[in-house]
Each structure stands twice: as C-alpha cells, then as structure tokens.
Amino acid sequence: MSDFPTKARVVIIGGGVVGTSSLYHLAKKGWTDCVLLEKNELTAGSTWHAAGNVPTFSNSWAIMNMQRYSTELYARLGDEVDYPMGYHQSGSIRLAHTKERKQEFERAMSMALYQGIPMEMWTPEEAKERYPFLETHDLECVLYDPTDGDIDPAQLTQALAKGARDMGQKIIRFCPATGVTQKEDKTWIVHTDKGDIECDYVVNAAGYYAQRVGEWFKPYGGRSVPMMVMSHQYLLTEEIPEVEEWSKAHGGVKLPLLRDVDISYYLRQEKHGYNLGPYEPNCKAHWDTDADPMPDDFSFQLWSDDLDRIEDIVTDAMERVPLMATSGISRVINGPIPYAPDGLPLIGPMPGVENAFENCVFTFGIAQGGGAGKVLAEWIVDGHTEWDMWAVDPRRYTDYTDHDYCVKKGMEVYGNEYAMHFPHHEWPAARDKKLSPVHDRVVAAGGVMGAYNGWERANWFAKDGDDTSLAATHTWGRSGPWEQRVKEECEAVRDHCGVLDLPGFSRFMVQGHGAAETLRGLVTGGLPKVGRMNLVYISDDRGRILTEMSCIRMGEDAFLMITAATAQWHDRDILTKAMPASVSVEDVTTTRDTLIVTGPKSREILSGLTDADLESGWLTHQSATVGGQPAYLIRVSFAGELGWEVHALNEHMPAIYDAIREAGATPFGMYALNSLRLEKGYRAWKGDLSTDYSLLEGGLGRFVKLDKPQDFPGKAAIQNEMQQGVKKSFVTLKVEAGDADAPYMSCIWSGDQIVGETTSGGWGYRVNASIALGMVKAELATPGTELEVEIYGAKYRAVVQEDQPMWDPANERLRA
C-alpha cells in the first residue's frame, strides 16, 4: 500500500466508538499524525449491536463527569463534523420502589446539580402525567434526567471518524494488528499484515479483544487485562399504535427512557415500539472456558437468543407498561459485552509498561465513549487528566485479578447492574484472593471482612448474636449491627490498646547510588534523617496531589516507601519511572504484614514482648524482636494515639500477633480506623487526596519546600498558586447529621449556593460527632463559618472547625 503509514505519534488498536473517540480527541489536542487500526470495519465489535443509551446518571463523580461530557459532545458533534446523527435527548425516568432507592437518587441528583445537570425528583403522579402508559401504584418516587437519551452507535462512530480524518488522522480498516515490539528507547513498532508502524505510544482500544491484545505487552512489563465477556440481550417489539399517536401528539418526540432499576431493566421507545434491555441475575458469561473459546473474529456476529433467562423481567416490564404486552417481539439482540471486575472501563496508563495506554473494557461504551476519548487524549498529551479518574485507572487492579476472579466478579456486577452500593456492603463473589498470615485468627475473633486491593481485612469484629448477613448492610445509614462494635473498638483504642492486622500496605525498597537526590527531586518536601520517617507528597506538574508516601530512611541512599494498598501499581510506576539505573525499586508488599498497635496502654502492652526502645520518639523506627520474632517498629499511628506499626515477614507474624493479643490488646477493624483518622483530620488517598486538588488547596503547604534547589514536579505551579492564592481550601466540618454521615462528594451549601464538596465523612466516637472533611471556597474556610452539608437529599448544619485535629489537637497523646 503506497499510502500505508510507517510512522505515527500514536497507534490505536480498535475501531469502535472508543477508538475513534480517542483518535478524534487526540486531533483536537493538536496531535494529528496518529493512526487507528481496525481488523474489520469500524463498529464491528460491541459497538454495532449496542443499544445506544446515553445516560449521565452515576454514583461515581468521575463517571458522571465523563458521561456528562459525552452528552455535551454528542449534542454538537453532528454539526461540528458535518455528519448527520440520530441523537435523541428524550430524557429518562428512573423508578424508585423503596426509601433507600430514593436516597440513592437524591445523592446522584445532588452530584448532578453540582455538575450542571438539571435532574428533578417527581412524584409518581407527576411521572404518570408525563408517561401516561406507566403503572405507578407501588412507586416511592421517580428521578427525571432531561439530558438522557439515545444515539445511533454506528452514526456516532462514523462522525467521530470523519472528524478525526478531517483533521489529518488516518484510519486503516481491514488491517488487524498482529503484535508489538518495544524498542530500546521505549517507543514502539506495531506489526500488521500490511506492514509495520513505528510510533511513540500505543493504545489498546480493542473492546472484547482487549485481553488478547494485552498479551502482546507482557514481555515489556504487562499483565493479563482484567476482564471477561458477558452475553447481553435486548429485544425489540413490533410497532404500537398508541406509542405512535403519543409521539405525533407531542411534536414527534419520544417517550422518556424508562429504567426500573429495582427490577433491573430499561425500556426505551424505538421508532413506535419498544426496546427492552434486562440485566438478569441469571446471567451468562461467554468465552470463559476451554470448551467455549473466543473466536479469532466475531465481527458483526451475534449469539442465538436465550429468552428463558429474561422471561421474569419481560413479564414485569409488561406489568409496569401494559401497553408493551399488546405487541409481539420483532427481534432479539444477543451480543458480547466486556466487563471489568467492577463494571467500569480501563482508561489510562497500562500498568508496568512505558508509553502504552488502555481505553477498553467498556460496559457502557456509547455513553462513556465521548468522555473516554477526552480522558485518554489528556493522559497521552498532557500526562494528566482534567478530572481525577482513579475510578477507571487500569492500575486500580493488581495481581489478584486472575481468570476466575474476573468471571465471577463480572457476572456479579452484571446481575446487580442497577444495585445500590451501600457503604457497609461487601460484595461476596471471588473473595479471599489475598490473605494475611493471621487471617484465620482474625476471622476466629469475629472479623467481618472486606476486600482492599484483593487483601482481606477486618472491617469490624462481631460478637455472638450479631447479624453479619448481607441483608443487614442494605442501608445508607450509620446504624447497623456494626455500630455498637465499632464504638467499642474505638473506645478500646482510646482507653487501652487496640491491634489491627493490616495486610497489603504497598512497600517499596528504593536504594542505590543517587536514591536520596532523586527523591529530593521527586517529592515536594524534605527527606527524613537516617533512623527517622516522615510523610512525603508527590505532585503532578499542576501542583496537584498525585500521591502520599511514608518515607522511612534506612540509610543515606536506602529508603522504605510505604503507600496505600490500592496505590501499589500506581505508585510503583511513579517510583520506577523516576529512578535512574543506579537505583533499584523492589516491591516487597507481599512478603510482609503489618500490625497497628495503638492506644495509651500500647507501650505497656509491648514492653513485656519486645527489646525495642519504646521511649524512642515519634516518627522513629528500629529493628527489634516482638514475641521472640524479628520485627520492625515504626513509631506512628494513623489512629492518632500513642502507638507503633509492627512490620514483620509473613512467617513471623502469627507468633507476634498471638503475643500482642494475649498481652491484652483488643482487635479493631477498618471502620474504627476510619473513624479515628477522621477525628485527627488525616487524609485518605483518592478521597481527600486526589488530583482534583492542589497541595495548597489540600492544606498540605507544610509538606512543600519551595526553597530547596531541586525542581520537583509542580514546583512552578505551586509557586504561582501561592502568589495568586488558592480558590478552595481544605476544611474539617462538624456536622449536625441525622441517621447518615456525609458520603464522598456530598454538596456543601452556603445559603442557596453550592460552595464545595465533602471528600470523606463518618462518625467520630471519641468526639461524639459526625465529621466531614471537604473542600470549600477559600473565603469560607474560616473557623466558625456555618454551612450546610447535603446528605441523601437533606441539608444539615455544619460548622468549620479550627485548622487542627478535633481529637487531641496538640498531639499530646500521639507523642506521649
């Protein structure tokens, strides 16, 4: 081929809506020398058979942002690229059968209002007026979103492709990529049957073939893409005269798209009939066994229908909209939809692989495709995204996502597609992937477990007779079987000594010539002296919070860097990318376990068990024996009491744990730890600490040294912000809350204006109050300022606290 490109800045593998959106958005950012490869025709994968719904609703701030952007883009795209599209913003109604579902709607509506999406809450009677064919007798309320609707997936893809081509991008159809080779300078060669293309970056946008494409990157540090494939059916009815009459009477518009989320289906007007899409609990995975292998090419193909699986949901939909029962079924679509283990896509840097990115595994690719292209282009061109997108970052998963895990979790998510994600609910499928060396002891003590980056940790400790069923967790409220136990655990830490088994702390040994100087040029502040530790922060080039690490200095050029469990692959990439060849970065996460031993009696508890110097000051560390076993003690406590972290190799931890328990320490869990850290104002990563905020906005100025000679990332931006002043400020709020505490991204109000958002919240059992951490307009961050926090639809008085911990503000107990 004479016009076959042999060089490109970016090569995108996959020609569905997400691939073409990526190409289009790269061009919009000025990168117009990129290539998209499609093995068949554009849309040949999941795109061509997609239903094409375009909602904005989500309980995730990041996903709502992305979907909102899609609706805004699609509304203007046809005119922008001169390509006609069938985009109908007919609005949608979501039906709530219960008070709990109404609370979920209220929370989503609050986030939507903050993002400029004018959702409304209707009574069942109001819904009946606007949707006369609807049965409403058993409904609690109805949520209306005027921006919702549907679009023709093929037309959308072709419009994005045309826009990209018009800006100079190349799309090569019927040209499957066959492999990749990374060169020494970390650029790429993408191999095809038509020739090789050299490029700076590669994007895996291969849809349900993303895992197969991902295998090509394993020699360069990659892993198996965490995904599986579901069989998703929807059916089309024949035309219904009453629907046609209604549309004509209303100027040709369509009925609002209906979602009965408590039953788990959507019902949409399609021409003058209906499109019914169920998400049935009795779902089916495909291409998940050796007996059902993925074919080399499934372009423009479907499976046979399997209506028995969805019979009950179809019956329910006919009872909800009896008009539907007057028509027959004209067609059934049953095609492959990829699922990640949490149902969210993978957008961002490919874990462990330089200059490779993922934009794949979309369950709702049409709704999210526009925003996904924007986010991916920002990642590649700018090195960061406008909004914090950790919710979809591929590095949120690590090595526990084997095939069994992905299939079980994918089926669980699909079967609960519209389920409410209650704050105390733990999904049961594919558990026990990573266990601490004292897991059995924790469970025997009553530990009710939760999964954290695959690691099982106790959330709380039940006693005989406590209800530990999943049904008991189906509440947005604070109260439940756990509440009294969490209170008791916090009081044990406050008054005596608690012990928390904390497997999965991400640990990296960073050592070698130049380690210290490289770290000085990476972190915003200073490094500790040998024998001490401190917190360090890394910002992006905008001065925003990229990550937080505990930096334990073992020698002049030897450091142990400890980060959150979920940050393991994210922070590994940061450290390995920054270090020169003379410095090694060794991930030692899985070889060690950690105990938090904390409370005013912790010194007394440990004194009979260890040869450590327990008078050594706060933020020191030392080797010692505990319970006769070698260990490492760090004088720090996330609970805000006198305490130590006890680190030890896995084989030594059972004896250490037994000795500490036998000496009188009370086990406590993650719910208690969250309460304790809120009272101290300690931030949590990817809640309070995210790239949505700068270090100065986050109240972390004391961790920034602008006078050091090193030009760390974000230094210039922070200097500029310091001169200009921050627009937002971090605050601790005491909230006169009702039955529930503020969840992430609850609106903060001043009068009738939204002035900020909560980043985390919960009950403080030592201060006996509901606490919210959050961000507000800088002029409102003055202690004593009265605001309101919106919690599941109701506003509660909140008062800005002093810029200090609510518990032990002088840190006297911590330093005792």
MOUR-V175926 format. One record per residue. RES is the residue in one letter. SS is DSSP state (h for helix, s for strand, l for the rest). NEAR is the number of other ideal C-beta (glycine too) atoms within 12 Angstrom. D_CENTER is the distance of its C-alpha to the mean C-alpha in Angstrom with 1 decimal. Layout:
res = (RES;RES)
ss = (SS;SS)
near = (NEAR;NEAR)
d_center = (D_CENTER;D_CENTER)
This chain:
res = (M;S;D;F;P;T;K;A;R;V;V;I;I;G;G;G;V;V;G;T;S;S;L;Y;H;L;A;K;K;G;W;T;D;C;V;L;L;E;K;N;E;L;T;A;G;S;T;W;H;A;A;G;N;V;P;T;F;S;N;S;W;A;I;M;N;M;Q;R;Y;S;T;E;L;Y;A;R;L;G;D;E;V;D;Y;P;M;G;Y;H;Q;S;G;S;I;R;L;A;H;T;K;E;R;K;Q;E;F;E;R;A;M;S;M;A;L;Y;Q;G;I;P;M;E;M;W;T;P;E;E;A;K;E;R;Y;P;F;L;E;T;H;D;L;E;C;V;L;Y;D;P;T;D;G;D;I;D;P;A;Q;L;T;Q;A;L;A;K;G;A;R;D;M;G;Q;K;I;I;R;F;C;P;A;T;G;V;T;Q;K;E;D;K;T;W;I;V;H;T;D;K;G;D;I;E;C;D;Y;V;V;N;A;A;G;Y;Y;A;Q;R;V;G;E;W;F;K;P;Y;G;G;R;S;V;P;M;M;V;M;S;H;Q;Y;L;L;T;E;E;I;P;E;V;E;E;W;S;K;A;H;G;G;V;K;L;P;L;L;R;D;V;D;I;S;Y;Y;L;R;Q;E;K;H;G;Y;N;L;G;P;Y;E;P;N;C;K;A;H;W;D;T;D;A;D;P;M;P;D;D;F;S;F;Q;L;W;S;D;D;L;D;R;I;E;D;I;V;T;D;A;M;E;R;V;P;L;M;A;T;S;G;I;S;R;V;I;N;G;P;I;P;Y;A;P;D;G;L;P;L;I;G;P;M;P;G;V;E;N;A;F;E;N;C;V;F;T;F;G;I;A;Q;G;G;G;A;G;K;V;L;A;E;W;I;V;D;G;H;T;E;W;D;M;W;A;V;D;P;R;R;Y;T;D;Y;T;D;H;D;Y;C;V;K;K;G;M;E;V;Y;G;N;E;Y;A;M;H;F;P;H;H;E;W;P;A;A;R;D;K;K;L;S;P;V;H;D;R;V;V;A;A;G;G;V;M;G;A;Y;N;G;W;E;R;A;N;W;F;A;K;D;G;D;D;T;S;L;A;A;T;H;T;W;G;R;S;G;P;W;E;Q;R;V;K;E;E;C;E;A;V;R;D;H;C;G;V;L;D;L;P;G;F;S;R;F;M;V;Q;G;H;G;A;A;E;T;L;R;G;L;V;T;G;G;L;P;K;V;G;R;M;N;L;V;Y;I;S;D;D;R;G;R;I;L;T;E;M;S;C;I;R;M;G;E;D;A;F;L;M;I;T;A;A;T;A;Q;W;H;D;R;D;I;L;T;K;A;M;P;A;S;V;S;V;E;D;V;T;T;T;R;D;T;L;I;V;T;G;P;K;S;R;E;I;L;S;G;L;T;D;A;D;L;E;S;G;W;L;T;H;Q;S;A;T;V;G;G;Q;P;A;Y;L;I;R;V;S;F;A;G;E;L;G;W;E;V;H;A;L;N;E;H;M;P;A;I;Y;D;A;I;R;E;A;G;A;T;P;F;G;M;Y;A;L;N;S;L;R;L;E;K;G;Y;R;A;W;K;G;D;L;S;T;D;Y;S;L;L;E;G;G;L;G;R;F;V;K;L;D;K;P;Q;D;F;P;G;K;A;A;I;Q;N;E;M;Q;Q;G;V;K;K;S;F;V;T;L;K;V;E;A;G;D;A;D;A;P;Y;M;S;C;I;W;S;G;D;Q;I;V;G;E;T;T;S;G;G;W;G;Y;R;V;N;A;S;I;A;L;G;M;V;K;A;E;L;A;T;P;G;T;E;L;E;V;E;I;Y;G;A;K;Y;R;A;V;V;Q;E;D;Q;P;M;W;D;P;A;N;E;R;L;R;A)
ss = (l;l;l;l;l;l;s;s;s;s;s;s;s;l;l;l;h;h;h;h;h;h;h;h;h;h;h;h;l;l;l;l;l;l;s;s;s;l;l;l;l;l;l;l;l;h;h;h;h;l;l;l;s;l;l;l;l;l;l;l;h;h;h;h;h;h;h;h;h;h;h;h;h;h;h;h;h;h;h;h;h;l;l;l;l;l;s;s;l;l;l;s;s;s;s;s;l;l;h;h;h;h;h;h;h;h;h;h;h;h;h;h;h;h;l;l;l;l;l;s;s;s;l;h;h;h;h;h;h;h;l;l;l;l;l;l;l;l;l;l;s;s;s;s;s;l;l;l;l;s;s;l;h;h;h;h;h;h;h;h;h;h;h;h;h;h;l;l;l;s;s;s;l;l;l;l;s;s;s;s;s;s;l;l;l;l;l;s;s;s;s;s;l;l;s;s;s;s;s;s;s;s;s;s;l;l;h;h;h;h;h;h;h;h;h;h;h;h;h;h;l;l;l;l;l;l;l;s;s;s;s;s;s;s;s;s;s;l;l;l;h;h;h;h;h;h;h;h;h;l;l;l;l;l;l;l;s;s;s;s;l;l;l;l;s;s;s;s;s;s;l;l;s;s;s;s;s;s;l;l;l;l;l;l;s;s;l;l;s;l;l;s;l;l;l;l;l;l;l;l;l;l;l;l;l;l;h;h;h;h;h;h;h;h;h;h;h;h;h;h;l;h;h;h;h;h;l;l;s;s;s;s;s;s;s;s;s;s;s;l;l;l;l;l;l;s;s;s;s;l;l;l;l;l;l;s;s;s;s;s;l;l;l;l;h;h;h;h;h;h;h;h;h;h;h;h;h;h;h;h;h;h;l;l;l;l;l;l;l;h;h;h;l;h;h;h;l;l;l;l;l;l;h;h;h;h;h;h;h;h;h;h;h;h;h;l;l;l;l;l;l;l;l;l;l;l;l;l;l;l;l;l;l;s;l;l;l;l;h;h;h;h;h;h;l;l;s;s;s;s;s;s;l;l;s;s;s;s;s;s;s;l;l;l;l;l;l;l;l;l;h;h;h;l;l;l;l;l;l;l;h;h;h;h;h;h;h;h;h;h;h;h;h;h;h;l;l;s;s;s;s;l;l;l;l;s;s;s;s;s;s;s;l;l;h;h;h;h;h;h;l;l;l;l;l;l;l;l;l;l;l;s;s;s;s;s;s;s;s;l;l;l;l;s;s;s;s;s;s;s;s;s;s;s;s;l;l;s;s;s;s;s;s;l;h;h;h;h;h;h;h;h;h;h;h;h;h;h;l;l;l;l;s;s;s;s;s;l;h;h;h;s;s;s;s;s;s;s;l;l;l;h;h;h;h;h;h;l;l;s;l;l;l;l;l;l;l;l;l;s;s;s;s;s;s;s;l;l;s;s;s;s;s;s;l;l;l;l;l;l;l;l;s;s;s;s;s;s;s;h;h;h;h;h;h;h;h;h;h;h;h;h;l;l;l;s;s;l;l;h;h;h;h;h;h;h;h;h;h;h;l;l;l;l;s;l;l;l;s;l;l;l;l;s;l;l;l;l;l;l;h;h;h;l;l;l;l;l;l;l;l;l;l;l;h;h;h;h;h;h;h;h;h;h;l;l;l;s;s;s;s;s;s;s;s;l;l;l;l;l;l;l;l;l;l;l;s;s;s;s;l;l;s;s;s;s;s;s;s;s;s;s;s;s;l;l;l;l;s;s;s;s;s;s;s;s;s;h;h;h;l;l;l;l;l;s;s;s;s;s;s;l;l;s;s;s;s;s;s;s;l;l;l;l;l;l;l;l;l;l;l;l;l;l;l;l)
near = (15;7;12;19;29;22;21;36;32;45;49;54;51;53;45;53;54;60;55;52;53;56;53;44;46;46;35;30;27;17;32;25;25;46;47;47;46;40;34;27;23;42;38;33;46;47;45;34;35;40;39;41;42;47;44;46;39;37;35;34;36;37;39;36;35;45;47;38;38;45;41;24;37;45;22;19;39;23;15;22;28;15;28;16;34;24;33;32;28;35;38;42;44;44;42;36;27;20;23;31;34;31;34;38;40;34;41;42;36;38;37;38;29;29;34;18;32;19;36;27;31;32;20;26;16;20;35;21;17;27;35;21;33;33;24;28;14;18;34;27;33;38;45;36;39;26;35;42;36;39;41;30;40;29;31;45;50;35;37;51;39;27;35;41;27;21;25;22;39;35;38;37;28;19;32;27;39;22;26;36;22;30;18;10;11;19;25;38;28;45;26;30;17;23;22;26;38;26;40;30;40;49;56;48;55;44;53;47;39;46;36;33;43;42;20;31;38;22;16;27;22;30;30;29;41;42;48;44;41;38;38;43;40;38;37;29;31;22;22;28;15;24;33;22;17;25;25;14;13;19;9;16;20;33;41;42;43;43;37;39;37;30;36;31;41;43;46;39;39;37;24;25;31;42;38;44;40;40;39;34;22;21;33;32;33;34;31;28;15;8;7;17;13;28;16;14;18;26;30;19;22;24;25;16;23;22;23;15;27;33;20;19;35;33;19;27;39;28;22;38;40;19;31;39;23;18;29;17;25;19;22;29;34;28;34;44;45;50;47;40;40;35;39;39;50;51;47;41;41;44;37;32;34;25;31;45;48;51;55;48;49;49;40;45;53;44;43;48;52;45;47;53;52;37;46;51;42;34;39;38;28;22;23;30;38;24;32;37;39;37;38;42;40;45;37;36;38;37;24;34;37;22;24;23;32;38;32;27;36;44;33;30;35;39;29;29;33;34;26;31;27;28;35;38;25;32;28;19;25;29;25;23;30;30;28;37;31;37;28;18;29;39;24;16;29;27;37;36;35;32;33;35;35;34;36;35;44;43;37;40;40;32;19;10;10;21;22;27;17;20;14;22;31;25;27;36;26;32;21;33;27;42;30;23;36;38;27;29;46;43;26;35;45;35;21;28;38;45;51;52;48;43;41;38;41;40;39;39;29;44;28;23;18;23;35;30;25;30;41;28;25;41;41;45;31;25;37;31;19;19;22;25;34;33;34;39;44;42;41;33;21;29;35;35;43;45;45;38;42;37;43;40;32;27;20;19;25;27;43;36;47;41;38;34;36;32;39;39;40;39;42;33;34;36;40;27;25;30;31;21;12;16;29;23;33;24;29;26;38;27;21;34;43;42;51;45;55;47;40;27;30;44;31;21;35;39;22;20;36;33;19;29;19;28;15;24;20;24;26;29;35;31;23;30;22;39;31;18;30;24;38;35;38;42;38;39;41;40;46;42;45;36;42;48;39;50;39;39;22;28;16;28;36;27;28;43;40;28;31;44;30;16;26;23;40;32;42;49;42;40;41;47;40;40;46;46;37;45;39;36;37;34;34;30;38;35;36;37;39;40;38;35;38;39;44;36;39;41;33;37;25;18;29;33;26;28;13;19;11;23;18;37;31;35;31;17;28;35;23;18;29;21;12;14;16;28;19;28;33;40;43;45;49;37;42;22;33;23;20;36;40;45;41;35;43;45;41;43;31;25;12;11;16;30;33;40;40;45;42;35;40;40;37;40;36;32;27;17;28;38;44;49;49;49;44;40;27;24;18;31;32;19;19;16;27;25;41;35;45;41;39;38;31;25;27;32;25;40;28;37;34;19;20;18;29;36;34;26;20;14;21;15;30;31;20;24)
d_center = (43.2;44.5;41.5;39.0;36.9;37.0;34.8;31.6;29.1;26.2;26.5;24.0;24.4;24.1;25.6;23.6;22.1;19.1;21.6;24.1;21.6;20.6;24.4;25.2;22.7;23.9;27.4;26.5;25.6;28.9;28.2;30.7;31.7;29.0;29.5;27.8;29.0;29.1;30.9;32.4;32.3;29.4;27.3;28.7;25.6;23.3;23.9;27.5;27.2;24.1;25.0;23.8;22.1;20.4;18.6;16.7;15.7;12.1;10.8;7.7;9.3;7.9;8.9;12.0;12.9;12.8;14.8;17.1;18.0;18.8;21.2;22.8;23.3;24.7;27.1;28.8;28.3;31.5;33.7;32.1;32.7;35.7;34.4;34.7;31.8;31.6;28.9;29.4;27.6;29.2;26.8;25.3;25.9;23.6;25.8;25.2;27.5;26.6;26.1;22.6;21.6;23.3;21.2;18.0;19.7;20.8;17.4;16.1;19.5;19.2;16.0;17.9;21.0;19.3;18.2;21.7;21.3;24.4;23.4;26.2;26.8;29.9;32.3;33.2;36.5;35.0;32.9;36.1;37.9;35.4;34.9;38.4;37.7;35.1;36.0;34.6;36.6;33.8;31.0;29.7;28.5;27.1;24.3;25.5;23.5;26.1;23.9;22.9;24.9;25.4;26.4;28.4;26.0;28.9;30.1;26.8;26.5;30.1;29.7;26.9;29.1;32.2;30.5;29.4;32.9;34.7;33.0;34.2;31.5;32.7;31.6;33.4;33.5;34.8;33.9;31.6;30.1;31.5;29.9;29.0;30.8;29.5;32.4;33.2;31.9;28.5;29.1;29.2;31.7;30.4;33.1;34.2;37.5;38.7;38.2;35.8;33.7;33.0;29.9;27.8;24.4;23.4;20.5;19.7;19.4;21.4;19.7;20.7;22.7;19.8;20.2;23.9;23.5;21.1;24.0;25.9;23.8;24.2;27.4;25.7;23.0;20.7;19.5;19.3;16.5;14.5;15.6;18.4;20.4;21.2;24.4;23.8;26.9;27.9;31.5;33.7;36.7;40.0;40.8;41.6;44.4;43.0;39.7;41.8;44.0;41.2;39.6;43.0;43.7;40.6;41.2;39.5;36.0;33.9;33.0;29.6;27.0;26.8;24.0;25.1;21.7;23.5;25.4;22.7;24.1;24.6;28.1;28.9;32.3;33.1;36.3;38.5;36.9;33.5;30.5;29.0;25.6;24.8;21.9;24.2;23.6;26.4;24.4;25.2;23.6;25.6;26.4;25.2;28.5;31.4;33.4;31.0;30.2;28.4;31.2;31.6;31.5;30.4;30.8;31.6;32.0;31.1;31.8;34.4;33.4;32.9;33.6;34.3;30.6;30.0;33.4;32.4;29.8;32.3;34.9;32.6;31.9;35.7;36.3;33.8;35.3;38.8;39.7;37.4;39.8;42.7;41.4;41.1;38.3;38.8;36.1;33.2;30.4;28.7;26.6;23.8;20.1;17.6;14.7;11.9;11.6;8.8;10.3;8.0;9.8;10.1;11.0;12.3;14.6;15.8;15.5;19.0;20.7;22.0;22.2;20.3;17.3;15.4;14.9;15.2;14.4;14.2;14.9;15.6;16.8;19.4;17.4;14.7;17.2;18.6;15.5;14.3;17.8;17.6;14.3;15.8;19.2;17.9;16.4;19.7;22.2;20.9;18.8;16.0;14.3;15.5;12.2;9.5;7.2;4.9;2.1;5.5;7.3;9.7;10.2;7.3;10.1;13.6;17.0;16.7;15.6;19.3;20.7;21.4;17.8;16.5;19.3;19.1;15.4;15.7;18.8;17.3;14.5;17.3;19.7;17.5;16.0;17.0;16.7;15.8;13.0;15.3;14.4;16.9;16.3;15.5;15.5;18.6;18.4;18.6;18.7;20.7;19.4;19.9;22.5;24.0;27.8;28.5;26.2;29.2;30.7;27.6;27.5;31.3;31.0;29.0;25.4;23.0;20.1;16.4;14.2;12.5;11.6;14.4;16.7;18.5;19.1;21.2;19.6;23.2;26.7;28.6;32.3;34.7;34.5;31.0;29.0;26.1;25.5;22.3;24.3;24.7;21.0;21.0;21.2;19.4;22.1;22.7;25.6;25.5;27.2;25.1;26.1;29.6;28.5;25.8;28.5;30.9;28.6;28.1;31.8;32.6;30.6;32.4;35.8;36.0;33.6;30.4;28.8;25.1;24.4;21.2;20.7;18.1;18.5;17.9;21.5;23.1;26.8;27.7;31.4;34.2;36.4;34.6;31.5;32.3;33.1;30.0;27.8;29.8;29.0;25.3;24.6;25.5;27.8;30.3;30.5;32.0;35.4;36.1;35.7;33.2;29.5;27.4;24.0;23.3;20.8;20.0;19.5;19.1;22.3;21.6;21.7;18.1;16.3;14.9;15.2;17.4;19.7;22.7;25.5;28.4;31.4;33.5;36.0;36.8;34.5;32.5;29.2;26.7;23.2;20.9;17.2;14.3;13.8;10.2;11.7;14.4;14.2;12.8;15.7;18.1;17.9;18.7;21.6;23.1;23.1;24.8;27.5;30.9;32.6;34.4;31.4;29.6;26.0;25.9;22.9;24.5;21.5;22.8;26.4;26.2;25.1;25.0;26.6;26.3;29.9;30.3;32.6;36.1;37.7;35.5;38.2;40.7;38.7;38.1;41.7;43.3;40.8;40.5;42.6;40.1;41.2;39.5;41.0;39.1;37.2;33.7;31.4;33.8;33.3;35.8;36.6;38.3;39.0;37.6;39.2;41.2;38.2;37.1;34.0;32.5;32.3;30.3;31.4;28.2;26.4;23.0;24.8;27.3;30.4;32.9;31.2;30.4;27.7;29.6;28.4;30.3;30.4;29.3;32.9;34.0;31.4;32.9;36.2;34.6;32.5;35.6;37.7;35.4;35.1;38.9;39.5;38.1;34.4;32.3;29.0;26.0;22.4;18.9;19.5;22.6;21.1;18.5;21.6;23.6;21.3;21.0;24.8;24.9;22.4;20.5;17.1;13.8;11.6;8.5;10.1;13.7;13.5;11.6;13.2;13.7;16.6;19.5;21.0;23.8;21.9;20.1;23.5;23.4;26.6;28.4;26.3;27.5;30.9;32.0;35.5;34.6;35.8;32.7;30.9;27.3;24.4;24.2;27.6;29.3;26.5;26.6;30.4;30.4;28.1;30.3;33.3;31.8;30.1;26.6;25.6;23.2;23.6;21.7;23.4;23.7;24.7;26.9;26.2;28.8;26.3;27.3;26.0;22.3;20.6;18.3;14.6;12.0;13.3;16.6;19.3;22.1;25.4;28.8;31.3;30.2;27.8;24.0;24.1;20.7;17.6;16.6;13.9;14.6;17.6;19.8;23.4;25.4;28.1;30.2;30.5;30.4;28.2;24.8;22.9;20.3;19.1;18.5;19.6;22.8;25.4;27.3;30.5;29.2;28.0;31.6;32.0;33.5;31.9;31.4;28.4;26.6;23.2;22.2;20.9;20.6;23.3;25.7;26.3;27.3;29.3;27.6;29.4;28.3;29.2;30.9;28.9;29.2;27.9;28.9;30.0;32.5;32.2;34.7;32.9;36.2;34.9;32.3;35.1;37.8)
